[in-house]
Amino acid sequence: MERDRPGAYSGWMTGSSPPLHFIRLQDLTDRQIEDILDLSERMKRGASRAELATHTIGLLFFRGSLRTRTSLVAAVHHLGGHTVNLTAASDFWELEAQDGTIMDGAAPEHIRDAAAVMSKYVSALAIRPKQAGQSWTMDRKDMNIQAWAAHSQVPVINMESCLWHPLQALADLLTLRESLGNLGGNKLAIVWTRSPQPSSPSVVHSILHGALRSGMNVSIAHPPGYELDESVLDAAQTSAAERGVELETGLSMEDAAEGAHVVYARSWHSLETYGNPTLAASQLARAGTWTIDEAVMARGEQAGLMHPMPVRRNLEVTDEVLDGPRSLILAQAENRLHTQKGLLSLLLRP
């Protein structure tokens, strides 16, 4: 459907006060998500224009990045814009997030001041905040990204916080749509995989929300003790009930993959032992082997394999599956570029 006409992408409230931030997928309406995916498909076919010719985007990284940094910088440049790339420690100092605090510690500047100043220089701020890794109760509050959003006068884009990774979710939804067409009624199996360096559950939280919102049935497999965030799961159960779809949790790999159209592999921290490396190592040892191989994939309906990467080959997923004809991981990674172009174009459209 042709969407590149005056008024085709309405209701974005660009230039609004306060600005529209993208901290989690829930910040967008169903129509806005569809707008992004539609425009991303057109741009992937070569329809990109200099949408950001007058814009500079600030990228602030408090943690490392490969795909997110590269794809977002490329997205801005493809659209004729410019980026300012800053990395914590090497380019700037520690920033305080807590309002009302007496700043007699290591941080010489508050986020409220940094955000106010950066808002004068750039059209949008993309932030990958730090993860303290000491307490899930504290980290799940996402205080740093929330502070940037609270004090910025330009849109703030979350490049992965502890709780959410909305940019990955947009790419995942486009990949699912390309693979399956209409997502309604299809089944997504989210399968925990073993890794000595597990990630926060941000990616899984985001695709869980996006899949249910798209009408997919979702099954989640993980060992005991690796349940997702309780509040996120409660909201997911409510969403599933409202949309009349199924959500199953705590399954084995085989049961989750049964009848699935896509298997989504990802390792994530146990929230029970979060912040305690000794207990976390013991729990990981008890979990045993959780490697997705051809036998697991065979339980699905010609299922595709997704993983947000980086992936530990032959530990999380076997080479045979990753390099096989049903692997979607490269399309998934490529779609980071296109969906970020779609998001930026609409978020900053005059």
N, C-alpha and C positions, 0 to 999 in steps of 0.2 A: 504494500500500500504506500502511495506517495505521501510523505510527511514533510517534505521540504518546501513549504509554502507559507505565506504570512498567516500567523495565528495557529499553525499546525501544532506547535508545542506551547500550549497556553497553560496558565496556572502555575508558573514556576516562581513568580514573585521575585524575580531578579532585581537587585537594587533595593530590596526591601530593608526595613529597619525593625527589628534586628535582622541580620543576614540569615539566609538559609544555610545551616551547617549540615555536614554529612558525617555524623559520628557513628551511626548504625543504620542498617537498612530500614528500620522502622521510622526514620526521619523522612522518608519519601512515601508518597501515596502510591497506590497501585498504578495509577495513570502515569505518574512520573517515572516509575521503574520501567513501564512499557515504553515510554518515550525514549529513555536511555538505550534500551535494548534495540528498539527500532532504528534509532539513529546510528548506533554502533554497527549494526548490520550494514547499513548504507555506507558508512565510512570504511568498513572492511572491504567493501566492493570497490572502493576508490573514490568515494564522494567527498573526501575531506577538503575543506577550504580553510582559508586563513582566519578562522573564527577568533583566534586569540592574538591577532596582530598588534593590538594595543595593550596587551596584558603581560605582566610579570607575575609568576607564581613562586612563592617562597616555600622551599622544602626544608624541613628541620628534622634531622634524624638523631634521636637519642639512643638508637640501637642500629645494628648492622642491617643491610638490605642489599639484595642482588636484583631480583625481578621487580620489586616495587619501585626502587629508585630508577632503574634503567627504563622501565616501561612508562613511568610517569614523566620523566624528563623527555623521552622520545615523543610522548603524546603531546606535550606542550609545544615542542619544536615542530612537530608535524602540522600543528594548527597555527603556526606563525608566531607563537609567543616565546617568552624567555623565562628562564628559571634562575633562582638564587638558591644554591645548594649549601646547606650548613650542617655540619656534623658536630655533635656534642663533644666536649673535651678539646678537640683540635681547633674548632672555629668559635666556640663561645663557652661560657661558664655555666655552672649549675644554676638552676632557676627554682625559686620557691613557688609552690602551688597553693599552700594553705593561706586563705585570707585571714587577716587579723593577727597573724603571728608576729612575734618580736624577732626580727631577722638578725640574730646574733650568731648564726651558724655558718656553714660553708657557702651558702648561696648568697651572692652579692646583689641579686636582682630578682624581683618578683615577676611571675608570668603576666600579671595584670599590666605592668609597665612595658614588658617586652612585646606583648600582644598589641598594646595601643600604638607603640612605635612602628612595629612591622606593618600594621594596618595602613600606615601612611605611605609605605613603600610599594606594596604589592596588592594585587587584585584578589588573591586567595592565599591561604596558608594550608599546606599539607604537613601533618605532624605524625611522626612515629615516636610515641612517648616511651619513656623507660619503664621497665618492669622491675620493681624492687625485689620480688621473689621471696619475701619473708613471710607474708601473711596474705592468704587469699581473701580474707575478710576486708583487708585494706586495699589490696590490688584490684579487686573486682569493682571498687568504686570509680576506677578510671579518673582519679582526681586531676591528673595532669592534662589530659585531653579535654576534660570538662572545664578546667580553668582557662585554657586557650579559647574555647568556644564562648565562655562567659564574658571574656574581656576583649575579644577581637571584634573589630568593626567590619571585617570582610569574612567571607565564607571560610570555615575551617573544615578540612577533609581529614578524616582519620585513616592513617596509613597502617594501622593495626595497633590496637590497645590490648589490654589483658582480656577484655570481655568480648570485643567485636573486631572483625576485619571486613568491613562493608565493601571495600574495593575488590577483594577476592570474591565475595558473594556475587557481585555484578558479573564478573567474568565467568563464574560457575554457572549462573543462570543462563547466560548467552550460550555457553558450551552445551548445557542440557537442552536448550531450545534447538540448537543446531543438530544435535544428535537424535532427539526424540520428537521434535515438532511440538505439538500441544502437550504441555507437561501434566495436565490434569489426568488423574487415574494411574499414572506411571508410578513405579516404586523405586525409591532411592534407599540404598543400604549404606549407612555410615558405619565404618568398621575401624575400631581402634587398632593401631599397629604398634609393635614394640620398637622402642628407640632408647638409647642411653641418654639422649638429650631431648626429652619430649618438650613440646611447645605448650603454650597456654591454649585453652579450648576456644579461642576467639574465632578461628576459621570454622570450626564445627558449629558453634553457636549461631554464626551468621548464615551458613548454608542451611542449617536446620530451619531457621525462621523463613528464609527465602523459598525453600522447597515446599513447606507447608502452605505458605501464602500463595504459591503457584498451583496448589491443588494436588500435590504429590503425596502419596503414602510413604512414610519413612520408618525404617527399622534401624535401631542402633545397637551395635555389638561392642562389648567391652568386658574385661575381666571385673570381678568384684573389686570395689574400691575406686573405680575410675568413672563414676557417675559424673555427668555434667553438672554445671551450676544449678542449684535447686530452683532459684527464681526463674532462670531461663527455661528450665524444663517445665515448670508450672505454667509459664506463659505459652510454651509450645503445646502443652496439653490443651489449654484453652483454645488456642488457634486451631488445632486439629478438630476439636469438637465443633467449633463455629463453622468450619468449612466442610465438615462431614468427611474427613479423611482419617486414615489410621496412623497412629504413632505407637510403636513398640520399642521398649528399651531393655537393656540388660541381657541381650541375646548372645548366643554363640555366633562366631563368624558364619558358620554354615547355615544356621537358622535365619540370620539376618539377610544373607545373600539369596535365600530361596525365593525364586520368582522375581528378583530385582532386575530392573532395566539398566541401572547404573550402580556400581559399587564405588563408594568414596572412601579412600584410605587416608587415615591421619593418626598420628601419635599425639597424645596430649597428657599433661600432668595429672596425677591423682590429686584431687583437691583435698583429700583426707590427709595426705602427707606433704602438702605444699609448704615449702619453706624449711623442710627437715630432710636434708639429703640422705641421712643414714636410714631413716624410716622409708624414704622413697625408694632407695636402692633395694631394701628388703622386700618391699611390696612388688617392685618390678621383677625381682627374681621369682616370687611366688606366682606371677602372672603366667609364666611359661612362654611358649612360642605362639606368637600371633603374626604369622606371615601369610599374606594373600598370594595364593598360587593358583594354578589352573584348576585344581580340584574345587577350590572355593568359588572361582568364577563360573565354573560349570553349573553351579546351583542356580544361576540367574537365567534370565531370558535373553540369551545373546548379549549379556551385560557389558557395557563399557566400563572402563576403569578410569577413575579420576583421582588425582592427588595434587595438592597445591604446590608441592615442591618447596624446599629440597627434600629428596626422598633417599632413604638408605636402602640401596639395592640389595636384594636377597636377605634382608632383615625385615623390612616393612612389606615389600612386594618383590616377587621374583623377577629376574631379567625377562623370563619368558612372557610374563604378563605385561610388564612395562613396555617392552619392545614389540608386543604382539599387535595384531590388526584391530583389536578392540580398545587399545589404549588411547585415551583422550588427553593425556597430560600435556602434550605439546600444543594442541589446540587451546586447551585451558590456559596455558601460559601466554600464548599469543593474544588471547582475548582480553588479557589485562590491558594491553595497549589500546584496543578498540573501545572497550567499555569506559576507560578513563577519558578517552577523547570525547565520547558521547556525553559523559557526565560533565566535564569541564565546559563543553560547548553550551550545554543547556544551563548550567549553574551560573555562567557568566554572560549569557545572552542578554543584550540590552533590551 
